Amino acid sequence: MTINTEEKALKAAEWQVRSQLAAAYRLVALFGWDDLVFTHLSARVPGPEHHFLINPYGLLFHEITASSLVKVDREGQVVESGGLGRVNPAGFTIHSAVHMGRDDAGAVMHLHAPDGVAVSAHRDGLLPLSQTAMLCLAHLSYHDYEGVALNLDERERLIRDLGDKSMMMLRNHGVLTAGKDVPETFTYLYFLMKACEIQVKAQSCGPVWMPSEQAIKTTADQSQSLSTAATLTWPALLRLLDRKNPGYAV
């Protein structure tokens, strides 16, 4: 394989990641999980440079396209601007921590959606109140709030608390998911957000019913195949997005 052919293959692989990440931003907006221009989703760029893509600071999520994403290095320096060329400093702190600390994390997604923040602030965190929550619990960790994530020293503690999990509650702040690629990471995000939404609604109705410990354990064992759901959900989500908000892959 010539260098030129290798470069073309890497460019094609990067464009696929860009298109998937832009789609994920628009899906977040479609589901009503966005927070103006704040919060962030990222994906590792194929290749040896350890670069990753993140949103340009200033665009609403429904506006983001594949070409508008900003490529940054591990130090937060812009490698390739999508136009605006600015990134959220807190976004860099959080996402660089996971991309640097977890070689298996091809994508990282962080939200401030109200139900996720509400459950992150609950003393007991995510409870096994639904099948959806029980599918998440074995994959979930917690990180205590330290202030707006501008201190790069927090990265060490964040990655320590994440461990080998694919979902995290950022206490008093929001939710985070990490997976091998954008489709898997978004699927984790959907399950975690749906579990939080159900918990907020259930607790607003009064006393809740807890399942048995055996049911919780059985569902946790069954959740080990949760990542395979992305093979079914992602193509369906793209079909939905193509109807509701096309144009992300440009």
Residue, then its C-alpha position, 0 to 999 in steps of 0.5 A: m500500500t502506498i503512502n497516498t493510498e494510506e492517506k486516502a484510507l485515513k481521510a475516508a475513515e475520518w470523514q465517517v467519524r465526522s459524519q457519525l459525530a455530527a449526526a450524534y450532535r443533531l440527535v441530541a438536539l432532536f431528543g431535547w438533551d442539548d444546552l444551548v452551545f454548552t456540553h460536548l460530544s467527541a470522537r477520536v480521529p483514526g490514525p496515530e496522532h491521538h487527535f479528537l474531534i469536538n464541537p466548535y464553541g458557539l454552534l447550536f447542536h442542530e447546526i453542527t455538520a461533519s466539516s464544522l467539527v474542530k480537530v484538537d490534539r491532547e494539549g487542546q491546540v486546534v489542529e484543524s478548524g471547522g470555521l469557528g475554531r474555538v472549543n469549550p475549555a471545560g469540554f477539552t478537560i473532560h474529553s481529553a481526560v477520557h481519550m488520554g486515559r482510555d485507549d478503548a474510548g473512541a467516543v465520549m459524550h457529556l450532557h447537562a440534560p435536566d433529568g440526568v443532572a437531577v439524578s446525578a444530584h440525588r443522594d442515591g444516584l441512579l436507582p434500579l427502578s426500571q429495566t432500563a436503569m438495571l441495564c445501566l447499573a453494572h456499567l455506571s460510575y460516579h465522579d464528585y463535582e469540583g467546579v466548572a471543569l477548567n482545572l486540568d488536574e481534575r483529569e486524573r481524578l475523572i479517569r480514575d473514577l470512570g475506571d473501566k465503566s462506559m457510563m458515569m454520573l458527574r455529580n451535580h453536573g450531568v452524565l457521561t458515556a464512553g464507547k468504542d465508537v459513536p454509535e455505541t457511545f450514543t446508545y449508552l447515552y440513550f439508555l442512561m438518559k432514559a433511565c434518568e427520565i423514568q426515575v424522575k417521573a417515578q419518584s414524582c409519583g410518590p413511593v416507588w417499588m423496588p425489584s428483587e435483588q435477584a432481578i437486579k443481578t439477573t438484569a446486570d448479567q444480561s446487560q453485558s451485551l448492551s453494546t450490541a444494541a448499537t448495531l440495531t439502533w444506529p441505522a434506525l436513528l440515522r433514518l430518523l435524522d435523515r427525515k427530521n434534520p438532514g444535512y449533517a454529513v457535509 
